[in-house]
Amino acid sequence: LIAGNYDEAKLLLEPSQPVDIADAIGSLPLILQALAFRLLKKNEAIEVYEYLDPVVQQTLLERLRSGEVLEIVEKMSPDDRVQLFDELPAKVVRKFLSALSPGERKVTAELLGYEPETAGRLMTTEFIDLKEMQTAAEALSLVRKRAPFTETIYSLYVTDKERHLTGILSLRDLVTADPSRPIGDVMTRDVVNISTNTNQEEVARAIQRYDFLALPVVDKEKRLVGIVTVDDLIDVIEQEATRDIYAAGAVQPGDEDDYFQSSLFTIARRRILWLLILVLANGLTTKVIAMNDQILKEIVLLAAFIPLLIGTGGNVGAQSSTVVIRGLSTQKLKSLGAIRAVVKEAITGALLGVFMMLVVFPFAWWQGEGPLIASAVGISLISITTLAATTGAILPLLFDKMKLDPALMSSPFITTVTDIAGVFIYLSTAKWLLNSSLT
Amino acid sequence: LIAGNYDEAKLLLEPSQPVDIADAIGSLPLILQALAFRLLKKNEAIEVYEYLDPVVQQTLLERLRSGEVLEIVEKMSPDDRVQLFDELPAKVVRKFLSALSPGERKVTAELLGYEPETAGRLMTTEFIDLKEMQTAAEALSLVRKRAPFTETIYSLYVTDKERHLTGILSLRDLVTADPSRPIGDVMTRDVVNISTNTNQEEVARAIQRYDFLALPVVDKEKRLVGIVTVDDLIDVIEQEATRDIYAAGAVQPGDEDDYFQSSLFTIARRRILWLLILVLANGLTTKVIAMNDQILKEIVLLAAFIPLLIGTGGNVGAQSSTVVIRGLSTQKLKSLGAIRAVVKEAITGALLGVFMMLVVFPFAWWQGEGPLIASAVGISLISITTLAATTGAILPLLFDKMKLDPALMSSPFITTVTDIAGVFIYLSTAKWLLNSSLT
């Protein structure tokens, strides 16, 4: 390509999948991206463009002639266009909107009007709607005619005069039906639909639950306005998983997609808030120890076990909160119920504490030079693990009940809460043991 | 239903989606499940059965008459049948296998022969294969005929005499094609295929990348043996995300699906291994502190800042490892490269350390009664956060390079590593500061 061997490059791009071509273009140096893109055939170019990285999409917008750009933007499918506009500065979007053909402009403005991360934003308005009276043969010829302009022809929708959804049928139903029968007889009247303001996570869960290829979206007046297809939702499922994983690591969710392209300060900004909250909470641990410095002065070696105890407590708490948060997010916890989940985790925590004491107690006896420290470590170990597991289970459930995101009660947060309580339990136990052994 | 009002119950189940019926049956008391299930129509019963929870499936197997059971198992689609057999004891599976019709038996035994979590296990053998010579009209009538017996009719496959895959076409291509043209002219020859032993995670990634509804699976001789459909892969994507999230919380991955049904000991067993490894590692922290007890004896208040320092280090390390592990798992880190990722994380760690010092230093001055502890805390805070971020990035990348699962380098592990190093850095700094201030 650098050598200007266009024909060869063209051949190279020929037999590939659009997404592979998009990747290849994205990996080229900036100045060659526009060149390579121009080599594509018109139809292919639009498909490839939809698969390009947002950053590359924007570079191309700047480097292609405005006529070329307008043609691409005009021909993109409405949902992909809205996704692109989301990334562009408002000024550029306004320019594009006014240059679009009236029909496309109206659709795009409408989609942009819905809240981000709702079904309204994800959906495409390019679907096939049929009427109950049409025969299967008529419907099939209509599908043939409209196939080039719609996102999917496999899910077909039947509406009445007021555009209310009355039934769905699949292309499979249509193809296998008696050609002369009206589709009203073939369609399924029991329709699962979602509303334009349904959250994308819920949409993903519905499509996953019913194994559908697409879901119809209706507006407030129950009129069919668009469909959401399974390929868009796979990305949503991955994005939501990333969000949960980030939350579990106390990384503030942002635009997860472009993390590996964002600047150092953006990255730091997304992490500092949680760190500051946690560092302030950890200040309490410092206070608790400072208030108990009398006992530490008497037995300095007690300090040596603080990291082990609070570390273990933190790990047990992290395990519990991980399992509970994931269970809430996949809705699998429902079958067990909140109270039984907490009880189960509490007992698990106690069990784990007992197991670990078998290792830790002898170690503490040896390293702590005697039974006093070993007993303090052992007793507090079991209390801390039980408490940590309980807290790790309760806090996310409580947040969920309060309609807050349970993922905020992430492992680092649970760890910090456990730290404070753990140090307090440990030092109090040691003080109590010391006093009883003296009297 | 309890009152024996069967007709009403039947009506109630009538208009629902199979998955909803499956849920309703699953929530019934054990003795009623079989009763409710018998009320379903034959065809519906099989579909509903495929959606039932594995536990309920097994209960039904025991409670229905063996004739009924055999009919269901015979009519299930091969991939769902294999999934059921995976859960059953080997003895029961052998009994079922021998009772299946020869054709179904052969297919099922074949699928069971592939490794778990590979494309071979996920795929169904019920697909439509066409020949290049057939006209679009011929092909369409073939599709019509075979529609009731295949999982999808939207992805069609073209094979030669040796059953080698030569092309694919979608039902959309077929429906819109000129009826008299041979499908060899319409099909796409550039086929993305996977092999029977491809890991399910890779299969999911491929289907997500290309936005396909199904992927063809070929054997070692490149013959088409099955297809994997998108609905099976959505479950895989969720399962893999759960696995990553569990790993991030140091919960050993097991059968994630049935967690909320497993016993306390199973749960504890899945967590104890990691906890024991971590507790042993934390023993090193104890050793480090015990070896430095001289300085703690002199300044007991130093101990009060240990949890804060190692806690913060752990949190920063957890953030870095979370982002890097997720980046490896979604393959988005590729665009940045390993070395640049580590450098980026190291600088971020240092930045975060400086930010936090602005809060922690004054606090340590006040609580630690003077500049000595404050300086020790401040200096080690920056060193610890930098080290933690670097370790959090390097260890998962190293594991990935060594072909081990990077998710094993989870937050709790990074936290523990940081604990040991953090205590050492802190106490050494304090010792050095004390010595310099004395001389």
Chai-1 contact restraints between the chains, C-beta under 6 A:
chainA,res_idxA,chainB,res_idxB,connection_type,confidence,min_distance_angstrom,max_distance_angstrom,comment,restraint_id
A,P15,B,D190,contact,1.0,0.0,6.0,A-B,restraint_1
A,Q17,B,Y210,contact,1.0,0.0,6.0,A-B,restraint_2
A,V19,B,R209,contact,1.0,0.0,6.0,A-B,restraint_3
A,V19,B,Y210,contact,1.0,0.0,6.0,A-B,restraint_4
A,R144,B,V175,contact,1.0,0.0,6.0,A-B,restraint_5
A,R144,B,T176,contact,1.0,0.0,6.0,A-B,restraint_6
A,A147,B,R172,contact,1.0,0.0,6.0,A-B,restraint_7
A,A147,B,T176,contact,1.0,0.0,6.0,A-B,restraint_8
A,I153,B,R172,contact,1.0,0.0,6.0,A-B,restraint_9
A,Y154,B,Y154,contact,1.0,0.0,6.0,A-B,restraint_10
A,R172,B,A147,contact,1.0,0.0,6.0,A-B,restraint_11
A,R172,B,I153,contact,1.0,0.0,6.0,A-B,restraint_12
A,V175,B,R144,contact,1.0,0.0,6.0,A-B,restraint_13
A,T176,B,R144,contact,1.0,0.0,6.0,A-B,restraint_14
A,T176,B,A147,contact,1.0,0.0,6.0,A-B,restraint_15
A,D190,B,P15,contact,1.0,0.0,6.0,A-B,restraint_16
A,Q208,B,I234,contact,1.0,0.0,6.0,A-B,restraint_17
A,R209,B,V19,contact,1.0,0.0,6.0,A-B,restraint_18
A,Y210,B,Q17,contact,1.0,0.0,6.0,A-B,restraint_19
A,Y210,B,V19,contact,1.0,0.0,6.0,A-B,restraint_20
A,D211,B,D231,contact,1.0,0.0,6.0,A-B,restraint_21
A,V230,B,V230,contact,1.0,0.0,6.0,A-B,restraint_22
A,D231,B,D211,contact,1.0,0.0,6.0,A-B,restraint_23
A,I234,B,Q208,contact,1.0,0.0,6.0,A-B,restraint_24
A,I237,B,I237,contact,1.0,0.0,6.0,A-B,restraint_25
A,A241,B,A241,contact,1.0,0.0,6.0,A-B,restraint_26
A,T242,B,R326,contact,1.0,0.0,6.0,A-B,restraint_27
A,I245,B,I245,contact,1.0,0.0,6.0,A-B,restraint_28
A,I245,B,R326,contact,1.0,0.0,6.0,A-B,restraint_29
A,A248,B,A248,contact,1.0,0.0,6.0,A-B,restraint_30
A,G249,B,A318,contact,1.0,0.0,6.0,A-B,restraint_31
A,G249,B,Q319,contact,1.0,0.0,6.0,A-B,restraint_32
A,G249,B,T322,contact,1.0,0.0,6.0,A-B,restraint_33
A,G249,B,S411,contact,1.0,0.0,6.0,A-B,restraint_34
A,A250,B,N315,contact,1.0,0.0,6.0,A-B,restraint_35
A,A250,B,Q319,contact,1.0,0.0,6.0,A-B,restraint_36
A,V251,B,Q319,contact,1.0,0.0,6.0,A-B,restraint_37
A,V251,B,T322,contact,1.0,0.0,6.0,A-B,restraint_38
A,F260,B,K332,contact,1.0,0.0,6.0,A-B,restraint_39
A,F260,B,S335,contact,1.0,0.0,6.0,A-B,restraint_40
A,F260,B,L336,contact,1.0,0.0,6.0,A-B,restraint_41
A,L264,B,I347,contact,1.0,0.0,6.0,A-B,restraint_42
A,L264,B,T348,contact,1.0,0.0,6.0,A-B,restraint_43
A,I267,B,T348,contact,1.0,0.0,6.0,A-B,restraint_44
A,A268,B,T348,contact,1.0,0.0,6.0,A-B,restraint_45
A,A268,B,L351,contact,1.0,0.0,6.0,A-B,restraint_46
A,A268,B,L352,contact,1.0,0.0,6.0,A-B,restraint_47
A,R271,B,Q319,contact,1.0,0.0,6.0,A-B,restraint_48
A,I272,B,F355,contact,1.0,0.0,6.0,A-B,restraint_49
A,L275,B,N315,contact,1.0,0.0,6.0,A-B,restraint_50
A,L278,B,N315,contact,1.0,0.0,6.0,A-B,restraint_51
A,V279,B,T312,contact,1.0,0.0,6.0,A-B,restraint_52
A,V279,B,M356,contact,1.0,0.0,6.0,A-B,restraint_53
A,N282,B,L308,contact,1.0,0.0,6.0,A-B,restraint_54
A,N282,B,G311,contact,1.0,0.0,6.0,A-B,restraint_55
A,G283,B,F363,contact,1.0,0.0,6.0,A-B,restraint_56
A,T285,B,P307,contact,1.0,0.0,6.0,A-B,restraint_57
A,T286,B,A304,contact,1.0,0.0,6.0,A-B,restraint_58
A,T286,B,F305,contact,1.0,0.0,6.0,A-B,restraint_59
A,T286,B,L308,contact,1.0,0.0,6.0,A-B,restraint_60
A,T286,B,Q367,contact,1.0,0.0,6.0,A-B,restraint_61
A,I289,B,A303,contact,1.0,0.0,6.0,A-B,restraint_62
A,I289,B,A304,contact,1.0,0.0,6.0,A-B,restraint_63
A,A290,B,A304,contact,1.0,0.0,6.0,A-B,restraint_64
A,A290,B,Q367,contact,1.0,0.0,6.0,A-B,restraint_65
A,D293,B,V300,contact,1.0,0.0,6.0,A-B,restraint_66
A,L296,B,V300,contact,1.0,0.0,6.0,A-B,restraint_67
A,L296,B,A303,contact,1.0,0.0,6.0,A-B,restraint_68
A,K297,B,V300,contact,1.0,0.0,6.0,A-B,restraint_69
A,V300,B,D293,contact,1.0,0.0,6.0,A-B,restraint_70
A,V300,B,L296,contact,1.0,0.0,6.0,A-B,restraint_71
A,V300,B,K297,contact,1.0,0.0,6.0,A-B,restraint_72
A,A303,B,I289,contact,1.0,0.0,6.0,A-B,restraint_73
A,A303,B,L296,contact,1.0,0.0,6.0,A-B,restraint_74
A,A303,B,A303,contact,1.0,0.0,6.0,A-B,restraint_75
A,A304,B,T286,contact,1.0,0.0,6.0,A-B,restraint_76
A,A304,B,I289,contact,1.0,0.0,6.0,A-B,restraint_77
A,A304,B,A290,contact,1.0,0.0,6.0,A-B,restraint_78
A,F305,B,T286,contact,1.0,0.0,6.0,A-B,restraint_79
A,P307,B,T285,contact,1.0,0.0,6.0,A-B,restraint_80
A,P307,B,I310,contact,1.0,0.0,6.0,A-B,restraint_81
A,P307,B,D419,contact,1.0,0.0,6.0,A-B,restraint_82
A,L308,B,N282,contact,1.0,0.0,6.0,A-B,restraint_83
A,L308,B,T286,contact,1.0,0.0,6.0,A-B,restraint_84
A,I310,B,P307,contact,1.0,0.0,6.0,A-B,restraint_85
A,G311,B,N282,contact,1.0,0.0,6.0,A-B,restraint_86
A,G311,B,D419,contact,1.0,0.0,6.0,A-B,restraint_87
A,T312,B,V279,contact,1.0,0.0,6.0,A-B,restraint_88
A,N315,B,A250,contact,1.0,0.0,6.0,A-B,restraint_89
A,N315,B,L275,contact,1.0,0.0,6.0,A-B,restraint_90
A,N315,B,L278,contact,1.0,0.0,6.0,A-B,restraint_91
A,N315,B,P412,contact,1.0,0.0,6.0,A-B,restraint_92
A,A318,B,G249,contact,1.0,0.0,6.0,A-B,restraint_93
A,A318,B,P412,contact,1.0,0.0,6.0,A-B,restraint_94
A,Q319,B,G249,contact,1.0,0.0,6.0,A-B,restraint_95
A,Q319,B,A250,contact,1.0,0.0,6.0,A-B,restraint_96
A,Q319,B,V251,contact,1.0,0.0,6.0,A-B,restraint_97
A,Q319,B,R271,contact,1.0,0.0,6.0,A-B,restraint_98
A,T322,B,G249,contact,1.0,0.0,6.0,A-B,restraint_99
A,T322,B,V251,contact,1.0,0.0,6.0,A-B,restraint_100
A,R326,B,T242,contact,1.0,0.0,6.0,A-B,restraint_101
A,R326,B,I245,contact,1.0,0.0,6.0,A-B,restraint_102
A,K332,B,F260,contact,1.0,0.0,6.0,A-B,restraint_103
A,S335,B,F260,contact,1.0,0.0,6.0,A-B,restraint_104
A,L336,B,F260,contact,1.0,0.0,6.0,A-B,restraint_105
A,I347,B,L264,contact,1.0,0.0,6.0,A-B,restraint_106
A,T348,B,L264,contact,1.0,0.0,6.0,A-B,restraint_107
A,T348,B,I267,contact,1.0,0.0,6.0,A-B,restraint_108
A,T348,B,A268,contact,1.0,0.0,6.0,A-B,restraint_109
A,L351,B,A268,contact,1.0,0.0,6.0,A-B,restraint_110
A,L352,B,A268,contact,1.0,0.0,6.0,A-B,restraint_111
A,F355,B,I272,contact,1.0,0.0,6.0,A-B,restraint_112
A,M356,B,V279,contact,1.0,0.0,6.0,A-B,restraint_113
A,F363,B,G283,contact,1.0,0.0,6.0,A-B,restraint_114
A,Q367,B,T286,contact,1.0,0.0,6.0,A-B,restraint_115
A,Q367,B,A290,contact,1.0,0.0,6.0,A-B,restraint_116
A,S411,B,G249,contact,1.0,0.0,6.0,A-B,restraint_117
A,P412,B,N315,contact,1.0,0.0,6.0,A-B,restraint_118
A,P412,B,A318,contact,1.0,0.0,6.0,A-B,restraint_119
A,D419,B,P307,contact,1.0,0.0,6.0,A-B,restraint_120
A,D419,B,G311,contact,1.0,0.0,6.0,A-B,restraint_121
